């Protein structure tokens, strides 16, 4: 996970909401399958919007 609070990559469709997004599928763990975070990633993260798009409940160490 990479956070960019300076919005340096505004023209890159993988970057948005302050994050670089990625989608790795089991059949190809070496290459990011996401082409656009809005269509490939964001919908699954809507429940985690209030925690900066991160599912912190699944990772207790992030809440410390």
Secondary structure as a PSIPRED ss2 file (coil, helix, strand):
# PSIPRED VFORMAT (PSIPRED V4.0)

   1 X C   1.000  0.000  0.000
   2 X E   0.000  0.000  1.000
   3 X E   0.000  0.000  1.000
   4 X C   1.000  0.000  0.000
   5 X C   1.000  0.000  0.000
   6 X C   1.000  0.000  0.000
   7 X C   1.000  0.000  0.000
   8 X C   1.000  0.000  0.000
   9 X C   1.000  0.000  0.000
  10 X C   1.000  0.000  0.000
  11 X C   1.000  0.000  0.000
  12 X C   1.000  0.000  0.000
  13 X C   1.000  0.000  0.000
  14 X C   1.000  0.000  0.000
  15 X E   0.000  0.000  1.000
  16 X E   0.000  0.000  1.000
  17 X C   1.000  0.000  0.000
  18 X C   1.000  0.000  0.000
  19 X E   0.000  0.000  1.000
  20 X E   0.000  0.000  1.000
  21 X C   1.000  0.000  0.000
  22 X C   1.000  0.000  0.000
  23 X C   1.000  0.000  0.000
  24 X C   1.000  0.000  0.000
  25 X E   0.000  0.000  1.000
  26 X C   1.000  0.000  0.000
  27 X C   1.000  0.000  0.000
  28 X E   0.000  0.000  1.000
  29 X C   1.000  0.000  0.000
  30 X C   1.000  0.000  0.000
  31 X C   1.000  0.000  0.000
  32 X C   1.000  0.000  0.000
  33 X C   1.000  0.000  0.000
  34 X C   1.000  0.000  0.000
  35 X C   1.000  0.000  0.000
  36 X C   1.000  0.000  0.000
  37 X H   0.000  1.000  0.000
  38 X H   0.000  1.000  0.000
  39 X H   0.000  1.000  0.000
  40 X H   0.000  1.000  0.000
  41 X C   1.000  0.000  0.000
  42 X H   0.000  1.000  0.000
  43 X H   0.000  1.000  0.000
  44 X H   0.000  1.000  0.000
  45 X H   0.000  1.000  0.000
  46 X H   0.000  1.000  0.000
  47 X H   0.000  1.000  0.000
  48 X H   0.000  1.000  0.000
  49 X H   0.000  1.000  0.000
  50 X H   0.000  1.000  0.000
  51 X H   0.000  1.000  0.000
  52 X C   1.000  0.000  0.000
  53 X C   1.000  0.000  0.000
  54 X C   1.000  0.000  0.000
  55 X C   1.000  0.000  0.000
  56 X H   0.000  1.000  0.000
  57 X H   0.000  1.000  0.000
  58 X H   0.000  1.000  0.000
  59 X C   1.000  0.000  0.000
  60 X H   0.000  1.000  0.000
  61 X H   0.000  1.000  0.000
  62 X H   0.000  1.000  0.000
  63 X H   0.000  1.000  0.000
  64 X C   1.000  0.000  0.000
